[in-house]
Amino acid sequence: MKKKNSFLLLVLVLLISIFIGCLGDPKPDDVIIPDGQFSNYEINLSADNLTNSTTYYLYTDKKNKTTQAVTTIVNTSTLNVSIQKDMSAHAKSKEEYGIEDLVVIGKFSYDNNSDHSNFSSLSNTSYNTSYYETSIIKMICIEFAQPTTGFVAYSFSGEYGQFYQLLKRNETITVVLPPGHSTGNIILGTTKPKKPDKTYIDGNNRTCLFWNDLYPDRTFINVRYYKSFLPAILSITVLVLGTCLLIVSLYYSNEIRKLRKKQELIESEIK
């Protein structure tokens, strides 16, 4: 009995320690994330593009499970990037801090009325990165010496067929599905929030889902996507199964009717 009480006390102490650890704010560690190439990203250098926003490009490379993100920052001093932990061995070995191929270009915003339309003045911008993680996310903090306007791009791993992203700031969000993929089917996959503010097809024939200023009312986006031809296959399958079920039902109904008639004839002859 004493051993059992000691074991329960030990378990209780461990649970309390874990709980307190979860409540405490992790202390970020300064880290260096390898740089990437500007040309590897779809960065829209358009004056109309200058608003706080992030575009997530989803790809179908199941081996690398790569997602690319391009964030536009306007008069920003700190950008927090949160990545959901991927427990696969690939993600652990390739992306120690959750992201890779980091590209940061911009210029200091000396005042809120600065002219940001001259993209020729954008260049590699100095910044510091720090990192901490919890049981479910990896958090990367990118800090600039002064408020900065420009672009931050990075790559990370994601599960094919599902995109999940925590929201950390008020901005427009665009999720670009791989070519030949769709979402919105109640069986195969939908989005949360359910209705994007806008859905359109871009020049590369990709479905783009657009949400405007979700945070803080919404704290995450979840998109389940699938091959565009799957709903048609599903409909055909349901139609075939339904037809087969109808044929089988009619057959057995007819057989039962025949048996009843035979039974009635036998009973009439007996009488």
C-alpha positions in Angstrom: 0.0 0.0 0.0 2.9 2.3 0.9 4.5 1.6 -2.5 1.3 2.4 -4.3 0.9 5.7 -2.5 4.5 6.6 -3.3 4.0 5.8 -7.0 0.8 7.9 -7.1 2.6 10.8 -5.4 5.5 10.6 -7.9 3.0 10.7 -10.8 1.2 13.6 -9.3 4.5 15.6 -8.9 5.5 14.8 -12.5 2.1 16.0 -13.8 2.3 19.2 -11.8 5.8 19.8 -13.1 4.7 19.3 -16.7 1.7 21.5 -16.2 3.8 24.3 -14.7 6.3 23.9 -17.6 3.5 24.3 -20.1 2.2 27.4 -18.5 5.6 29.1 -18.4 6.8 31.2 -21.3 9.7 29.4 -23.0 12.8 31.5 -23.4 13.8 32.0 -27.0 17.3 31.1 -28.1 19.2 33.0 -30.8 19.6 30.9 -33.9 20.8 31.1 -37.4 18.5 29.9 -40.1 20.2 29.1 -43.5 19.4 31.7 -46.3 17.5 30.7 -49.4 17.4 32.1 -52.9 15.1 34.9 -53.8 14.4 33.3 -57.2 13.0 30.2 -55.6 9.9 32.1 -54.4 6.9 33.7 -56.1 7.3 37.2 -54.8 5.0 39.7 -56.4 6.9 43.0 -56.6 3.7 45.1 -57.1 2.9 48.4 -55.4 -0.7 47.1 -54.9 0.8 44.2 -53.0 1.9 46.3 -50.1 -0.3 45.3 -47.2 0.4 43.0 -44.3 -0.3 39.6 -45.9 1.0 36.0 -46.3 0.6 33.7 -49.2 1.1 30.0 -48.7 1.9 27.9 -51.8 1.1 24.2 -51.4 3.0 21.7 -53.5 2.5 18.0 -54.3 6.0 16.7 -53.7 5.0 14.0 -51.2 8.7 13.2 -50.5 9.6 16.7 -49.4 6.1 17.8 -48.4 7.1 21.4 -49.1 5.0 24.5 -48.4 6.4 27.9 -49.3 5.3 31.1 -47.6 5.7 34.6 -48.7 4.9 37.3 -46.1 4.6 41.0 -46.9 5.5 43.2 -44.0 4.7 46.9 -43.7 6.4 49.0 -41.0 7.1 45.9 -39.1 9.6 45.5 -36.3 9.0 41.9 -35.3 7.5 39.0 -37.3 6.6 35.8 -35.4 6.4 32.6 -37.6 4.6 29.6 -36.0 4.9 26.1 -37.6 3.0 23.1 -36.4 5.3 20.3 -35.4 5.6 17.5 -37.9 6.5 14.3 -36.1 7.9 12.6 -39.2 11.6 11.7 -39.2 12.0 13.7 -42.4 10.9 16.9 -40.8 13.1 16.4 -37.8 16.2 15.8 -39.9 15.7 18.5 -42.5 14.1 21.4 -40.6 15.5 21.8 -37.2 13.8 25.1 -36.5 10.7 24.4 -38.5 11.6 26.5 -41.5 14.4 26.7 -44.0 15.6 28.7 -47.1 14.8 32.0 -45.4 14.8 35.1 -47.6 14.4 38.6 -46.1 14.4 41.7 -48.4 13.2 45.2 -47.6 14.1 48.6 -46.4 13.7 50.6 -43.2 10.4 52.5 -42.9 11.5 55.8 -41.4 8.0 57.0 -41.1 4.5 55.6 -41.9 4.2 57.7 -44.9 7.3 56.5 -46.7 7.0 55.7 -50.4 7.1 52.0 -50.7 6.5 51.8 -54.4 10.1 51.9 -55.4 11.0 48.2 -55.2 14.4 48.8 -56.7 15.6 50.0 -53.3 14.8 46.7 -51.6 17.8 44.7 -50.6 18.8 42.0 -48.2 17.9 43.3 -44.8 19.7 42.6 -41.5 17.7 40.8 -38.9 18.0 38.6 -35.9 16.2 35.3 -35.4 15.3 33.5 -32.2 13.5 30.2 -31.6 11.6 28.3 -29.1 9.1 25.4 -29.2 6.2 23.9 -27.3 4.7 20.5 -27.5 2.8 21.3 -30.6 4.5 24.3 -32.4 7.8 25.7 -33.4 8.1 29.5 -33.0 10.6 31.6 -35.0 10.9 35.3 -34.1 12.4 37.6 -36.8 13.4 41.0 -35.4 14.5 44.0 -37.3 16.6 46.9 -36.0 14.0 49.4 -37.2 10.4 49.1 -38.6 10.9 47.5 -42.0 8.8 47.1 -45.2 9.5 44.3 -47.6 9.1 40.5 -47.9 9.9 37.5 -45.8 9.9 34.1 -47.5 10.5 30.6 -46.1 9.8 26.9 -46.7 8.5 24.3 -44.3 7.1 20.7 -44.4 3.4 20.0 -44.4 1.1 17.0 -44.7 -0.1 16.4 -48.2 -3.8 16.9 -48.4 -4.1 19.1 -45.4 -2.9 22.6 -44.6 -3.0 23.9 -41.0 -1.7 27.3 -39.9 -1.9 29.2 -36.6 -2.6 32.9 -37.0 -0.4 35.4 -35.1 -1.3 38.8 -36.6 -4.1 40.6 -38.4 -3.3 40.2 -42.2 -4.7 38.9 -45.4 -4.1 35.2 -46.0 -4.0 33.5 -49.4 -3.7 29.7 -49.7 -2.7 28.5 -53.2 -3.6 24.9 -53.8 -1.4 22.7 -56.1 -2.5 22.6 -59.8 -5.3 20.1 -60.3 -6.5 20.2 -56.7 -9.7 21.5 -55.1 -11.4 21.9 -51.8 -15.0 22.4 -50.5 -16.4 18.8 -50.8 -18.1 17.9 -47.6 -16.8 14.3 -47.8 -13.4 14.8 -49.3 -12.4 18.0 -47.5 -13.5 21.6 -46.7 -11.9 24.7 -45.2 -12.1 26.3 -41.8 -13.3 29.0 -41.7 -15.8 27.4 -44.1 -16.2 30.3 -46.6 -13.1 32.2 -47.9 -13.8 35.8 -48.6 -12.7 35.2 -52.2 -11.9 32.1 -54.3 -10.3 32.5 -57.8 -8.1 30.7 -60.3 -4.7 32.2 -60.9 -2.6 32.4 -64.1 -1.1 28.9 -63.4 -4.6 27.3 -63.1 -4.3 27.0 -59.3 -7.2 27.5 -56.9 -6.5 30.4 -54.6 -8.4 30.9 -51.3 -8.4 34.4 -49.8 -9.3 35.5 -46.3 -9.1 39.1 -45.1 -8.2 40.1 -41.5 -9.2 36.9 -39.7 -7.2 37.5 -36.5 -8.0 37.8 -33.6 -11.6 36.5 -34.2 -10.0 33.4 -35.8 -6.7 31.9 -34.6 -6.1 29.2 -37.3 -6.8 28.2 -40.9 -7.3 24.6 -41.9 -7.6 23.5 -45.5 -8.2 20.0 -46.6 -7.7 19.5 -50.4 -7.8 16.7 -52.9 -7.4 15.9 -56.6 -10.0 17.8 -58.6 -11.3 14.6 -60.3 -12.1 12.8 -57.1 -15.6 14.3 -56.6 -16.6 13.1 -60.1 -15.2 9.6 -59.2 -17.0 9.7 -55.9 -20.3 10.7 -57.6 -19.9 7.9 -60.2 -19.1 5.4 -57.4 -22.2 6.4 -55.4 -24.3 6.2 -58.6 -23.1 2.8 -59.4 -23.5 1.5 -55.9 -26.9 3.0 -55.7 -27.9 1.4 -59.0 -26.6 -2.0 -57.8 -28.5 -1.6 -54.6 -31.7 -0.8 -56.5 -31.2 -3.8 -58.8 -30.6 -6.2 -55.9 -33.6 -4.8 -54.0 -35.9 -5.2 -57.0 -34.5 -8.7 -57.6 -35.2 -9.9 -54.1 -38.5 -8.1 -54.0 -39.6 -10.0 -57.1 -38.3 -13.3 -55.7 -40.2 -12.7 -52.4 -43.4 -11.9 -54.5 -43.0 -15.2 -56.4 -42.5 -17.2 -53.2 -45.7 -15.7 -51.8 -47.7 -16.6 -54.9 -46.4 -20.2 -54.7 -47.3 -20.3 -51.0 -50.8 -19.0 -51.8 -51.3 -21.6 -54.5 -50.1 -24.4 -52.2 -52.4 -23.3 -49.4 -55.4 -23.0 -51.8 -54.8 -26.6 -53.1 -54.6 -27.9 -49.6 -58.0 -26.3 -48.8 
